[in-house]
Every structure is written in C-alpha cells, then in structure tokens.
Amino acid sequence: MATTTLMTFDQAYETDDSGELSLTDNIDIKDFRNVDFEIINWPDPASDPNEEIQVVVEMGKLSGWTLAATIDQFPLNSEPVIKSYNVVGPELSIYIQGAPANTAINIQAWVFLH
C-alpha cells in the first residue's frame, strides 16, 4: 500500500483557448483505495455567476491511449463539500471546463490519496 498523499492547489489558474484548465495532471492512483477531494472558487464562491463552469473528475486509463470515465461533474460555485471516491482505475484527472477562454480562475483545492 502506498503512503498517503496530500496535494494542495491555491492560486489563479489560466484557462486555455477553449475555456478549460487542468487542475491536476494524470495522477497515478493504482496503489490507493480512496480519493478525497474538495474545491472552491475563492475569494467568494457565492459571487460567481458562472454556473456553466464545471469541475470534472475522471478515473481510468488516462495516459497514452485512454479508456476512462467521468465519475463526477458539478458546478465550480457549488457549496464546498468533501467528495470521496473509491479507486476503480489506475489514474485520476481533475479539470475545469466551461470557463471563459484565457481567463484566470481562482482555485483552492486539495486531493487526498489514501
């Protein structure tokens, strides 16, 4: 069993030309049993009128040829909730979609692998 791992994200991330940004690279999770995750759009998530901005969590085979599934998707401006996922694939990826192109999005998030 792998050592527990905590990843933190706390900065303004720039979206690409299509309004997406990758919060994580493909994370190798095959040696873990659970993934916990929380994300907020700060400083004030209630002031964010962009409900179309979505957080997408994918799990499966993501590097090289891919065979993965979206296991969760929710608005970025949702109330902060700790999400928990059973590991059912070798890799995990979290990204944002539906934001304006080439725009800074303030993110605070953490991913806990255990």
Secondary structure, DSSP 8 states (H G I E B T S, - for coil): ----EEEEEEEEEE--TTS-EESS--EE-TT-SEEEEEEEESS-GGG---TT-EEEEEEEE-SSS-EEEEEEEEETTS----EEEE--SSEEEEEEESS-TT-EEEEEEEEEE-
